[in-house]
Amino acid sequence: MSQPPGQQPPQGGFGAPGDPQQGVPQHGGPAQGPPQPPVQPGQPPVPPSAQPPQMPQTPPSAHTPPSAPPPGQPSAPPSAPPGPPPVQPGYGYPQAPGPYNPGPGAYGQQPGPYGQQPGPYQQPGPYGQQPGPYGQQPGPYGGQPGPYGGYPPQQYPGAPTPPPGGGGGKNFFKSTPGIITAAAVALVLIAGGSWFALSGGDGGGKPVADASDDADPTGSPGIDQGDGTGGGRESQDDLNAGRKDGESKVLWLQTNDVDLPRNGADVYGPWFVGDTVVKAMYRQVVGYSAADGKKKWTLPLPTEVCSAPVAPTDDGKIVIGIKDGTTDKALCNQLQMIDLNTGKGGWKKEVAESGAFDILTDITLAISGDTVTAARTSYSNAYRVSDGKDLFGKLPGNCQPYAFAGGAKLIAAESCPTGDYDTIQNQIQELDPVTGAAKWTYKLAKNWEVDKVYSVDPLVISATNDDEKSWSIFNLNANGTLRSQLEGGKDKFAPRCGGSFVVFGSNLEGCVGVAADASTFYMSTEPDTSGTARTNEVVAFSLLTGKAVWRSKAPAERVMTPLRTEGGKVVVYLDPTYDKGGAIATIPATGGAPTVIQQHPASTAEIENSLYSPKLAYVDGRSYVTSGRVSASNDEEEMKKSTMMAFGD
C-alpha cells in the first residue's frame, strides 16, 4: 500500500485478527540515530507485556487503513469488539482416552500435559478432545486466542495469572509495582506445589566458564559411546507392513524411554548436524542416526532443560539452559554448551544476576554466528559459543532487549522505560553479534510490542497492540527502514508458534505456518471448518507492496502448513487425518496447486496423529515429526509414548 507523507505509516491497528494490513506500529520513519542516554540510577526497568492480546472472534470488515496522523501524533485506532470469555485451563494428570467420536481432527484422544487439551485451532479431535497435528495449547491467561486465531503459548500448571484489572487496566507485568511485587514474593502453584519462586542461585561468586564435569558421555555407565549400536530399535514392529504403492517408508519410530516428572516435559529441538538428529528433554540430550534412528550418543544432565535455541551454530555447537537445582525454586540460569556432533559437553556457566529486578526464572536463548544471547525482561547477556567468553550485557541507552532472534542476523526486541507503567515503548535493533553495537534502530508506536520474528533475512516482524486488540505484520529493509506492511484483507491466519511458556521475556522464534524468500512472505490461513472436514490455503504476499499476490488451496479435506522455502518453492506439510497419513508437498514460488513429494503411510496415520503439538522438519529428503511435549497419566503409558517419527524413500 502507498505510504502517507514522510513514509510514516498508520499508527494504530484496525483490530481485526484476520487483517494484518492494519497499522504498522512505527513511531519514526527512517533508521534512528544512536541510543538515548542511559536511564537514571534507581529507575526500575519497565518490562514488556507478558500477556498475549485478546483477539475478537469475528473480525470487523476493514479494507481501508486509517489516515496517517500528523507527525509525532499517533492516531486513535478504531474500536474492536471484546475478546471471547476466558477458558479455564486444566490441571493435574491428563485424562484417559475417550470413546470413538468421529470428527475432523486426528486419531485418538492424545493425553495432553495438563488435562484434556483443545484440538487444533479450537476444533475437537475425532476421539474426544484431541490436540491433533497442529494442536494449540491453552494460553497462559485463560486460553485467549492469538492473532489470527493462532498463537497462544502453552499453559503450564500453576502459571501465574495476572489479577483482573491489575496495573491500572493494563497487564500486571507492565507495571513497576507489578515487578516489585514479583521480585518480592514467590509465585505459588495453583495446584500441586510451587511452579517457580524468585530466589537467588546457590553460589554467590562471579560466574565463570568452566568445563562441565557432569555433561560428558564418556565413561558414564549405560551411555552409548557413539558407535551406533546402543539404544536403537531393532524392529519397527512391521510399521511398513500396510504401506501402499506411492507411500513413503517409516524409516524409524522412537518411543519414550525417560522417567518423566508427573506433568511431563517439553521437547527441545530437533536439531540436525550431518547425519545426526538431536533432541533434548528433561535431563538428557540424545543424538540419533538420521538413517535408522539408533542412538549415537546420550548426554545426561544434572538438572532439567529449561531453554534452548531453535538452531545450533554452523559447526554444530549449541548452548542450552538448565536449572540450577531440582527443587521448585530452581532458576533457569545455567548455560551448558554441547557439541552436537559428538554429544560431549563443553563449558558451563551461570548467567549473572544483573540487578534487583533481574528475574531469572526463565530465559530465552538465540544463536547468531558464534554468539549466544540469554534474554529476559529488561536484561540480557551475550557469550561466545566456542569458549563461553562474555561478549556484552547491558546496552547503551535506556532501551534494553527482552528477546532476540538469531540466525543470519542478530535482531533484538527492546523495551524502553516511559515513566508511565500504562504506556509501553518498544523498538527493534540489529546488533553486531560480537560487540552488541546497534547497526540501526526502528522505534514502534506506543503500546505496540514486538511479538514474533517470522523471518530474520528478510526481516518480517509480528507486533501486537494489547489495548486495541490489534495485530500487524511488517517487513523492514536491510537498513531498518519500513519496506512494507501486509494487507491481510478478510482472511484469518494461523501461524503456530511453540516453545516453552515464558513470563519474563518472550520467545521470538520457532514459528511454523510461515516462510519467506527474498521477495515474498508465505502464511497459512486458519482452517475452514464449514465443510465436512478442515481445509485451508497458503497466501503469498509481496514484500515490496505488502499485497497478496496468489493463494494456493490445500487438497480436499487437508490442512497445509508452510515450513520453509527451498529451490524456488515453498515446502509445506499436509497434516494427517484419521485415515490418511501426513505428507510433504511443494508449491512453486509463482503459485499453483501443491505437489506431493512424500506421502506418509495411511497405516501409521494414528501414530503420526498421536504426536502431541508436533515439531515438523523436512531435511535431506526425510521428514520428521516430533512430539513437542511428552506426558502420560501413568508410568506404564509414559514408556509407550511415541516421541519421534522419520519418513523417507
C-alpha positions as CSV (number, residue, x, y, z in Angstrom):
1,M,0.0,0.0,0.0
2,S,1.2,3.6,-0.5
3,Q,2.6,5.3,2.5
4,P,1.4,8.6,3.9
5,P,3.7,11.6,3.5
6,G,7.1,11.2,5.1
7,Q,6.9,7.5,4.8
8,Q,5.2,7.4,8.2
9,P,2.6,4.5,8.2
10,P,-0.7,4.5,10.2
11,Q,-0.1,4.4,13.9
12,G,-3.0,2.4,15.1
13,G,-4.2,-1.1,14.3
14,F,-7.6,-1.9,12.9
15,G,-8.2,-4.6,15.5
16,A,-9.1,-7.4,13.1
17,P,-7.0,-10.5,13.8
18,G,-7.5,-11.6,10.2
19,D,-6.3,-8.3,8.8
20,P,-2.6,-7.7,9.2
21,Q,-2.5,-4.8,6.8
22,Q,-3.7,-2.5,9.5
23,G,-1.3,-0.4,11.4
24,V,2.4,-0.9,11.1
25,P,3.4,0.2,14.6
26,Q,6.1,2.6,13.6
27,H,6.9,5.7,15.6
28,G,9.6,7.1,13.4
29,G,10.2,6.7,9.7
30,P,13.9,6.2,8.8
31,A,16.5,4.5,10.8
32,Q,17.2,6.1,14.1
33,G,20.4,7.6,15.5
34,P,22.4,6.4,18.4
35,P,20.6,5.1,21.5
36,Q,19.4,7.6,24.1
37,P,21.4,8.4,27.3
38,P,21.1,5.7,30.0
39,V,18.3,5.6,32.4
40,Q,18.8,7.5,35.7
41,P,20.1,5.4,38.6
42,G,17.3,3.9,40.7
43,Q,14.8,3.9,37.9
44,P,13.5,0.3,37.5
45,P,13.0,-1.1,34.0
46,V,9.5,-1.3,32.6
47,P,9.1,-4.9,31.3
48,P,7.3,-5.8,28.1
49,S,3.8,-7.3,28.4
50,A,3.7,-10.9,29.3
51,Q,0.0,-11.2,28.4
52,P,-1.0,-12.1,24.8
53,P,-3.6,-9.9,23.2
54,Q,-7.2,-11.0,23.4
55,M,-8.4,-11.0,19.9
56,P,-12.1,-10.8,18.8
57,Q,-13.6,-13.9,17.4
58,T,-15.2,-12.2,14.4
59,P,-13.0,-9.6,12.8
60,P,-14.8,-6.4,11.7
61,S,-14.7,-5.7,8.0
62,A,-12.0,-3.2,7.2
63,H,-10.3,-2.6,3.9
64,T,-9.0,1.0,4.1
65,P,-6.3,1.8,6.6
66,P,-6.8,4.8,8.8
67,S,-5.4,8.2,7.7
68,A,-1.9,9.0,8.8
69,P,-1.7,11.2,11.8
70,P,0.2,14.5,12.0
71,P,3.9,13.9,12.7
72,G,4.5,12.8,16.2
73,Q,0.8,12.2,17.0
74,P,-0.5,8.6,16.7
75,S,-4.0,8.1,15.5
76,A,-6.7,6.5,17.6
77,P,-7.4,3.0,16.2
78,P,-11.0,2.0,15.5
79,S,-12.6,0.1,18.3
80,A,-12.6,-3.6,18.3
81,P,-15.2,-6.0,19.7
82,P,-14.3,-7.5,23.0
83,G,-12.4,-10.8,23.1
84,P,-14.1,-14.1,24.0
85,P,-14.6,-15.1,27.6
86,P,-11.6,-16.9,29.1
87,V,-11.3,-20.6,29.0
88,Q,-10.3,-22.2,32.3
89,P,-7.0,-24.1,32.0
90,G,-6.9,-27.8,33.0
91,Y,-4.7,-29.0,35.8
92,G,-3.4,-32.4,37.0
93,Y,-3.0,-35.6,35.1
94,P,-4.1,-35.9,31.5
95,Q,-7.4,-37.7,31.1
96,A,-7.7,-41.3,29.8
97,P,-8.5,-41.7,26.1
98,G,-12.2,-41.2,25.4
99,P,-14.6,-43.2,23.2
100,Y,-14.7,-43.0,19.4
101,N,-16.3,-39.8,18.3
102,P,-15.6,-39.2,14.6
103,G,-14.6,-35.6,13.7
104,P,-12.3,-33.6,11.5
105,G,-9.2,-33.9,13.7
106,A,-6.6,-36.6,14.2
107,Y,-6.6,-40.1,15.6
108,G,-7.1,-40.9,19.3
109,Q,-7.6,-38.7,22.3
110,Q,-4.0,-37.8,23.0
111,P,-3.4,-37.1,26.7
112,G,-2.1,-33.6,26.9
113,P,0.3,-32.5,29.7
114,Y,-2.3,-30.6,31.6
115,G,-5.6,-32.5,31.2
116,Q,-7.8,-32.5,28.1
117,Q,-6.4,-30.0,25.6
118,P,-8.4,-28.5,22.8
119,G,-7.7,-29.6,19.2
120,P,-6.1,-27.6,16.5
121,Y,-7.5,-24.1,16.1
122,Q,-10.1,-24.9,18.8
123,Q,-11.5,-27.8,16.9
124,P,-12.2,-31.1,18.7
125,G,-10.5,-34.2,17.5
126,P,-12.3,-37.4,16.4
127,Y,-11.8,-39.4,19.6
128,G,-12.6,-36.7,22.2
129,Q,-10.5,-33.6,22.7
130,Q,-7.5,-34.4,20.5
131,P,-4.8,-31.8,20.0
132,G,-4.1,-33.1,16.5
133,P,-1.1,-32.2,14.4
134,Y,-1.2,-28.5,15.0
135,G,-2.8,-28.6,18.4
136,Q,-2.6,-25.3,20.2
137,Q,-2.1,-25.3,23.9
138,P,-4.3,-23.0,26.0
139,G,-2.9,-19.6,26.6
140,P,-1.4,-18.6,29.9
141,Y,-4.2,-16.4,30.9
142,G,-7.3,-18.4,30.2
143,G,-6.8,-19.7,26.7
144,Q,-7.4,-16.5,24.7
145,P,-6.9,-16.9,21.0
146,G,-3.8,-15.4,19.5
147,P,-3.6,-13.2,16.4
148,Y,-5.5,-14.7,13.5
149,G,-6.7,-17.4,15.9
150,G,-3.3,-18.9,16.2
151,Y,-0.5,-18.4,18.7
152,P,-1.3,-18.8,22.4
153,P,1.6,-20.1,24.3
154,Q,1.5,-23.3,26.4
155,Q,-0.3,-23.2,29.7
156,Y,1.8,-24.8,32.5
157,P,0.2,-26.0,35.7
158,G,0.2,-23.1,38.2
159,A,1.2,-20.4,35.7
160,P,0.6,-17.1,37.4
161,T,-2.5,-15.3,36.2
162,P,-2.5,-11.5,36.4
163,P,-5.2,-10.1,38.6
164,P,-8.3,-8.8,36.7
165,G,-7.8,-5.1,36.1
166,G,-4.4,-5.1,37.6
167,G,-1.9,-2.4,36.7
168,G,-4.5,0.3,36.1
169,G,-6.3,-1.7,33.5
170,K,-3.1,-2.9,31.9
171,N,-1.1,-6.1,32.1
172,F,0.2,-6.8,35.6
173,F,3.8,-7.3,34.4
174,K,3.8,-4.0,32.6
175,S,3.7,-2.0,35.8
176,T,6.6,-1.1,38.0
177,P,4.6,-2.1,41.1
178,G,3.9,-5.4,39.5
179,I,7.6,-6.1,39.0
180,I,8.4,-5.0,42.6
181,T,5.7,-7.4,43.8
182,A,7.0,-10.2,41.6
183,A,10.6,-9.6,42.9
184,A,9.5,-9.6,46.5
185,V,7.3,-12.7,46.7
186,A,7.3,-16.3,45.4
187,L,4.6,-17.3,42.9
188,V,2.9,-20.4,44.1
189,L,1.4,-23.2,42.1
190,I,-2.4,-23.2,42.0
191,A,-2.4,-26.9,42.5
192,G,0.3,-29.5,43.1
193,G,3.1,-27.4,44.6
194,S,5.3,-24.4,43.6
195,W,5.7,-23.6,39.9
196,F,8.6,-21.2,40.4
197,A,10.0,-18.9,43.0
198,L,12.0,-15.8,42.7
199,S,15.2,-16.6,44.5
200,G,19.0,-16.5,44.0
201,G,21.2,-19.3,42.9
202,D,23.3,-21.4,45.2
203,G,26.5,-19.6,44.6
204,G,27.4,-16.1,45.2
205,G,30.6,-15.8,43.2
206,K,31.1,-14.4,39.8
207,P,30.1,-16.9,37.1
208,V,33.0,-18.3,35.1
209,A,33.0,-20.6,32.0
210,D,34.3,-24.0,33.2
211,A,34.5,-27.3,31.5
212,S,31.4,-29.3,32.6
213,D,32.2,-32.4,34.6
214,D,28.6,-33.6,34.6
215,A,27.8,-33.2,30.9
216,D,30.1,-35.7,29.1
217,P,29.0,-39.1,27.8
218,T,32.5,-40.6,28.1
219,G,32.7,-43.0,31.0
220,S,29.0,-42.7,32.0
221,P,27.5,-46.1,32.8
222,G,25.0,-47.3,30.3
223,I,25.7,-44.5,27.9
224,D,26.0,-45.1,24.2
225,Q,29.6,-44.1,23.2
226,G,28.7,-43.2,19.7
227,D,29.3,-46.5,17.9
228,G,25.8,-46.6,16.6
229,T,24.9,-49.8,18.4
230,G,23.2,-48.6,21.6
231,G,19.6,-47.9,22.3
232,G,18.2,-48.2,18.7
233,R,15.1,-50.1,17.8
234,E,16.0,-53.4,16.2
235,S,12.5,-53.9,14.9
236,Q,10.0,-51.4,13.6
237,D,7.0,-53.6,14.6
238,D,6.0,-54.0,10.9
239,L,5.3,-50.3,10.6
240,N,5.6,-50.6,6.8
241,A,3.6,-53.8,6.5
242,G,0.5,-51.8,5.4
243,R,2.3,-49.4,3.2
244,K,0.7,-48.9,-0.2
245,D,2.3,-48.1,-3.6
246,G,3.3,-44.4,-3.7
247,E,3.7,-44.1,0.0
248,S,7.0,-43.4,1.7
249,K,8.6,-45.6,4.3
250,V,8.6,-45.2,8.0
251,L,12.3,-45.1,8.5
252,W,12.1,-45.3,12.3
253,L,10.0,-44.6,15.3
254,Q,11.2,-43.6,18.7
255,T,9.2,-44.2,21.9
256,N,9.8,-42.6,25.3
257,D,12.5,-44.2,27.5
258,V,12.8,-41.4,30.1
259,D,11.2,-41.4,33.5
260,L,9.5,-38.0,33.5
261,P,8.0,-35.8,36.2
262,R,4.3,-36.2,36.7
263,N,3.3,-33.4,34.4
264,G,5.6,-34.5,31.6
265,A,8.4,-32.4,29.9
266,D,8.9,-30.2,26.9
267,V,10.9,-31.4,24.0
268,Y,13.7,-29.1,22.6
269,G,14.9,-29.5,19.0
270,P,15.1,-31.4,16.8
271,W,18.5,-30.2,15.6
272,F,20.2,-31.6,12.6
273,V,24.0,-32.0,12.3
274,G,25.4,-34.1,9.5
275,D,23.7,-37.5,9.7
276,T,22.6,-36.9,13.3
277,V,19.2,-35.8,14.7
278,V,19.3,-34.4,18.2
279,K,16.6,-33.6,20.7
280,A,16.6,-32.7,24.4
281,M,14.1,-33.5,27.0
282,Y,14.0,-33.3,30.8
283,R,17.6,-34.2,32.0
284,Q,19.2,-35.6,28.8
285,V,20.2,-34.8,25.3
286,V,20.2,-37.6,22.7
287,G,21.6,-37.9,19.2
288,Y,20.0,-40.4,16.8
289,S,21.1,-41.7,13.4
290,A,19.1,-39.9,10.8
291,A,19.1,-43.1,8.7
292,D,17.8,-45.7,11.2
293,G,17.0,-43.9,14.4
294,K,19.6,-45.7,16.5
295,K,21.1,-43.8,19.4
296,K,24.5,-42.4,18.6
297,W,25.1,-40.8,21.9
298,T,23.3,-39.8,25.1
299,L,24.3,-36.8,27.3
300,P,22.9,-36.9,30.8
301,L,22.3,-33.6,32.6
302,P,22.3,-32.9,36.3
303,T,19.0,-30.9,36.2
304,E,16.1,-30.2,33.8
305,V,16.5,-28.4,30.5
306,C,14.6,-25.1,30.6
307,S,15.6,-23.3,27.4
308,A,17.2,-23.8,24.1
309,P,17.8,-22.0,20.8
310,V,15.9,-23.1,17.6
311,A,19.2,-23.8,15.8
312,P,22.9,-24.5,16.6
313,T,25.9,-22.8,15.1
314,D,27.0,-23.8,11.6
315,D,29.6,-26.2,13.0
316,G,27.1,-28.0,15.3
317,K,27.6,-26.3,18.6
318,I,24.7,-25.3,20.8
319,V,24.1,-23.7,24.2
320,I,21.1,-24.8,26.3
321,G,19.7,-23.5,29.6
322,I,19.3,-25.9,32.5
323,K,18.1,-25.2,36.0
324,D,20.3,-24.5,39.0
325,G,18.7,-27.2,41.1
326,T,16.0,-29.8,41.3
327,T,13.6,-28.0,43.7
328,D,10.6,-26.0,42.8
329,K,12.6,-22.8,43.4
330,A,15.3,-23.6,40.9
331,L,16.2,-20.9,38.4
332,C,16.8,-21.2,34.7
333,N,20.2,-19.6,34.9
334,Q,22.8,-22.3,34.0
335,L,24.2,-22.4,30.5
336,Q,25.7,-25.6,29.0
337,M,27.5,-25.8,25.7
338,I,27.2,-29.1,23.8
339,D,28.9,-30.3,20.6
340,L,26.0,-32.0,18.8
341,N,28.5,-33.8,16.5
342,T,29.9,-35.9,19.4
343,G,27.5,-35.4,22.3
344,K,30.2,-34.0,24.5
345,G,29.6,-31.2,26.9
346,G,31.8,-28.2,26.8
347,W,31.8,-25.1,29.0
348,K,29.2,-24.4,31.7
349,K,28.5,-21.1,33.5
350,E,25.8,-19.3,35.4
351,V,24.0,-16.2,34.0
352,A,25.0,-13.5,36.3
353,E,22.1,-11.6,38.0
354,S,22.3,-8.0,36.7
355,G,20.3,-6.1,39.3
356,A,17.5,-6.1,41.8
357,F,14.9,-6.5,39.1
358,D,16.7,-9.3,37.1
359,I,14.3,-12.2,37.2
360,L,15.9,-15.5,36.1
361,T,13.0,-17.9,36.5
362,D,13.2,-18.3,32.7
363,I,15.4,-17.1,29.9
364,T,15.2,-17.4,26.1
365,L,18.3,-18.3,24.0
366,A,19.2,-17.4,20.4
367,I,22.3,-18.0,18.4
368,S,23.8,-15.8,15.7
369,G,27.3,-16.7,14.3
370,D,29.4,-17.6,17.3
371,T,27.2,-15.7,19.8
372,V,24.5,-16.9,22.0
373,T,22.2,-14.5,23.8
374,A,20.3,-15.1,27.1
375,A,17.4,-12.7,27.4
376,R,14.7,-12.0,30.0
377,T,12.7,-8.9,31.0
378,S,14.9,-5.8,30.6
379,Y,18.2,-7.7,30.9
380,S,20.3,-9.8,28.5
381,N,23.8,-11.2,28.2
382,A,25.8,-12.4,25.2
383,Y,28.5,-15.1,25.2
384,R,30.8,-16.6,22.7
385,V,29.6,-20.1,21.9
386,S,33.0,-21.6,21.3
387,D,34.5,-20.8,24.7
388,G,31.8,-19.1,26.9
389,K,33.6,-15.7,26.9
390,D,31.3,-12.8,28.0
391,L,30.7,-10.5,24.9
392,F,28.3,-7.9,26.1
393,G,25.5,-7.3,28.6
394,K,23.6,-4.0,29.2
395,L,23.4,-1.9,26.1
396,P,24.0,1.8,25.9
397,G,20.8,3.9,26.5
398,N,17.6,3.3,28.4
399,C,16.2,0.7,26.0
400,Q,17.2,-2.9,26.8
401,P,16.4,-6.2,25.0
402,Y,13.9,-8.7,26.3
403,A,14.3,-11.2,23.5
404,F,16.4,-11.9,20.4
405,A,16.0,-13.7,17.1
406,G,19.2,-15.2,15.7
407,G,20.5,-16.8,12.5
408,A,21.9,-14.7,9.7
409,K,21.4,-11.6,11.8
410,L,21.0,-10.8,15.5
411,I,17.7,-9.0,16.0
412,A,16.8,-7.5,19.4
413,A,13.3,-6.7,20.6
414,E,13.8,-4.0,23.2
415,S,11.6,-2.3,25.9
416,C,12.1,1.4,26.7
417,P,11.0,2.9,30.0
418,T,8.4,5.6,29.6
419,G,7.8,6.9,33.1
420,D,4.2,5.6,32.9
421,Y,3.6,1.9,33.5
422,D,0.4,2.2,31.5
423,T,2.4,3.0,28.4
424,I,4.7,0.6,26.5
425,Q,7.5,1.7,24.2
426,N,9.3,-1.0,22.1
427,Q,12.0,-0.7,19.5
428,I,13.9,-3.1,17.2
429,Q,17.6,-3.1,16.6
430,E,20.0,-5.2,14.6
431,L,23.1,-5.7,16.8
432,D,26.6,-6.7,16.0
433,P,26.8,-10.2,17.5
434,V,30.3,-9.7,18.8
435,T,30.1,-6.2,20.3
436,G,26.4,-5.5,20.7
437,A,26.7,-2.3,18.8
438,A,23.4,-1.2,17.1
439,K,23.5,-1.1,13.3
440,W,20.1,0.6,13.1
441,T,17.0,1.2,15.3
442,Y,13.3,1.1,14.4
443,K,11.0,2.5,17.0
444,L,7.4,1.3,17.2
445,A,4.4,3.5,18.1
446,K,3.5,3.5,21.8
447,N,1.8,0.4,23.2
448,W,2.9,-1.8,20.2
449,E,5.0,-4.8,21.2
450,V,7.2,-7.0,19.1
451,D,5.6,-10.4,19.3
452,K,7.4,-12.7,16.9
453,V,10.1,-12.6,14.2
454,Y,8.8,-14.7,11.4
455,S,12.0,-14.3,9.3
456,V,15.3,-12.7,10.0
457,D,16.5,-12.3,6.4
458,P,14.3,-10.8,5.0
459,L,13.2,-9.3,8.3
460,V,9.5,-9.9,8.8
461,I,8.1,-9.0,12.2
462,S,4.8,-9.6,14.0
463,A,3.7,-6.9,16.5
464,T,0.6,-6.6,18.7
465,N,-1.3,-3.8,20.5
466,D,-2.9,-5.4,23.5
467,D,-5.0,-2.3,24.3
468,E,-6.6,-2.1,20.9
469,K,-6.6,-5.9,20.3
470,S,-4.7,-5.3,17.0
471,W,-2.1,-7.2,15.1
472,S,0.3,-6.1,12.4
473,I,2.9,-7.9,10.3
474,F,5.5,-5.7,8.6
475,N,8.8,-6.0,6.7
476,L,12.0,-3.9,7.2
477,N,14.7,-3.1,4.7
478,A,18.3,-4.1,5.5
479,N,18.9,-0.6,6.9
480,G,16.0,-0.8,9.3
481,T,13.5,1.3,7.4
482,L,10.0,0.2,6.6
483,R,9.6,-1.8,3.4
484,S,6.0,-2.9,3.5
485,Q,3.1,-3.9,5.8
486,L,1.0,-6.9,5.0
487,E,-2.6,-6.4,3.8
488,G,-4.5,-9.4,5.0
489,G,-8.0,-8.5,3.9
490,K,-10.7,-10.7,5.4
491,D,-8.5,-13.8,5.8
492,K,-7.7,-15.2,9.2
493,F,-4.2,-16.7,9.6
494,A,-2.9,-19.3,11.9
495,P,0.9,-19.3,12.4
496,R,1.8,-21.8,15.1
497,C,4.5,-20.6,17.5
498,G,5.6,-23.2,20.0
499,G,8.2,-23.0,22.7
500,S,8.1,-23.2,26.5
501,F,5.9,-20.9,28.5
502,V,7.7,-17.7,29.2
503,V,6.6,-15.0,31.6
504,F,9.6,-12.7,32.0
505,G,10.6,-12.2,28.3
506,S,9.4,-13.6,25.0
507,N,10.1,-16.4,22.5
508,L,10.5,-14.6,19.2
509,E,11.5,-17.6,17.2
510,G,10.2,-21.1,16.3
511,C,7.0,-20.3,14.3
512,V,5.7,-22.7,11.6
513,G,2.9,-21.8,9.2
514,V,5.1,-19.0,7.8
515,A,8.0,-18.9,5.3
516,A,9.8,-16.2,3.4
517,D,12.2,-15.7,0.5
518,A,13.9,-12.5,-0.8
519,S,10.7,-11.1,-2.3
520,T,7.7,-13.0,-0.9
521,F,6.2,-14.0,2.5
522,Y,4.0,-17.0,2.8
523,M,1.4,-17.7,5.5
524,S,-1.3,-20.3,6.0
525,T,-4.8,-19.4,6.7
526,E,-6.8,-20.7,9.7
527,P,-8.6,-23.9,8.6
528,D,-12.1,-23.6,7.3
529,T,-14.5,-25.9,9.1
530,S,-17.7,-25.1,7.3
531,G,-17.5,-28.3,5.2
532,T,-17.2,-32.0,6.1
533,A,-13.5,-31.6,7.1
534,R,-11.0,-28.9,7.8
535,T,-9.1,-27.3,4.9
536,N,-7.1,-24.1,4.3
537,E,-4.9,-22.1,2.0
538,V,-1.4,-20.7,1.7
539,V,-1.4,-17.0,0.8
540,A,1.7,-15.3,-0.7
541,F,2.4,-11.6,0.0
542,S,4.8,-9.4,-1.9
543,L,7.4,-7.9,0.5
544,L,7.7,-4.9,-1.8
545,T,4.0,-3.9,-1.7
546,G,2.5,-6.0,1.2
547,K,-0.3,-7.1,-1.1
548,A,-1.4,-10.7,-1.6
549,V,-0.2,-12.0,-5.0
550,W,-1.6,-15.5,-5.0
551,R,-3.2,-18.2,-2.9
552,S,-3.0,-22.0,-3.1
553,K,-5.7,-24.3,-1.8
554,A,-4.8,-27.4,0.2
555,P,-6.0,-30.7,-1.2
556,A,-9.6,-31.5,-0.3
557,E,-10.1,-32.1,3.4
558,R,-6.5,-31.4,4.2
559,V,-4.7,-28.6,6.1
560,M,-1.2,-27.4,5.0
561,T,1.4,-25.6,6.8
562,P,4.5,-23.8,5.3
563,L,7.8,-25.0,6.7
564,R,10.4,-23.1,4.7
565,T,11.4,-22.2,1.1
566,E,13.9,-24.2,-0.9
567,G,14.9,-24.1,-4.6
568,G,12.3,-21.5,-5.6
569,K,9.5,-23.5,-4.0
570,V,7.5,-23.4,-0.7
571,V,7.8,-26.6,1.3
572,V,4.6,-27.4,3.2
573,Y,3.4,-30.1,5.5
574,L,-0.1,-31.7,4.9
575,D,-1.3,-32.8,8.3
576,P,-2.7,-36.3,8.7
577,T,-6.3,-37.2,9.1
578,Y,-7.9,-40.2,10.8
579,D,-7.5,-42.3,7.6
580,K,-4.6,-40.6,5.8
581,G,-1.0,-40.0,6.7
582,G,0.7,-36.7,6.6
583,A,2.6,-35.5,3.6
584,I,5.3,-33.2,2.3
585,A,4.4,-31.1,-0.7
586,T,5.8,-28.1,-2.6
587,I,4.2,-25.0,-4.1
588,P,6.0,-23.0,-6.8
589,A,7.1,-19.6,-5.7
590,T,4.9,-18.3,-8.6
591,G,1.8,-20.0,-7.2
592,G,-0.2,-23.0,-8.2
593,A,-1.5,-26.2,-6.6
594,P,0.7,-28.1,-4.1
595,T,2.5,-31.2,-5.5
596,V,3.0,-34.0,-3.0
597,I,6.6,-35.2,-3.0
598,Q,6.4,-37.5,0.0
599,Q,3.2,-39.2,1.2
600,H,3.3,-40.8,4.6
601,P,1.6,-44.2,5.0
602,A,-2.1,-44.2,5.9
603,S,-1.4,-47.3,8.0
604,T,0.6,-45.3,10.5
605,A,-1.6,-42.2,10.5
606,E,-2.8,-43.0,14.0
607,I,0.7,-42.9,15.3
608,E,1.6,-39.7,13.4
609,N,-1.5,-38.1,14.8
610,S,-0.7,-39.1,18.4
611,L,2.4,-36.9,18.5
612,Y,1.4,-34.0,20.7
613,S,1.8,-30.4,19.3
614,P,4.3,-31.7,16.8
615,K,7.5,-30.1,15.6
616,L,7.9,-30.5,11.9
617,A,11.0,-30.7,9.7
618,Y,12.0,-31.8,6.2
619,V,15.7,-32.2,5.8
620,D,17.7,-34.0,3.1
621,G,14.7,-35.8,1.7
622,R,13.5,-37.1,5.1
623,S,10.6,-35.7,7.0
624,Y,10.5,-35.7,10.8
625,V,7.5,-35.4,13.1
626,T,8.5,-34.9,16.7
627,S,6.2,-34.6,19.8
628,G,6.5,-31.1,21.3
629,R,5.8,-32.4,24.8
630,V,5.7,-35.9,26.3
631,S,3.3,-36.8,29.2
632,A,1.1,-39.6,30.3
633,S,-1.4,-40.4,33.0
634,N,0.7,-43.3,34.4
635,D,4.2,-44.8,34.2
636,E,3.3,-47.7,32.0
637,E,1.7,-45.5,29.4
638,E,4.5,-43.0,29.6
639,M,7.1,-45.6,28.4
640,K,4.9,-46.5,25.4
641,K,4.6,-42.9,24.1
642,S,5.7,-42.3,20.6
643,T,8.0,-39.3,20.5
644,M,9.5,-39.0,17.0
645,M,8.9,-40.5,13.5
646,A,11.0,-40.2,10.4
647,F,9.8,-40.9,6.9
648,G,11.7,-41.3,3.6
649,D,12.2,-43.3,0.5
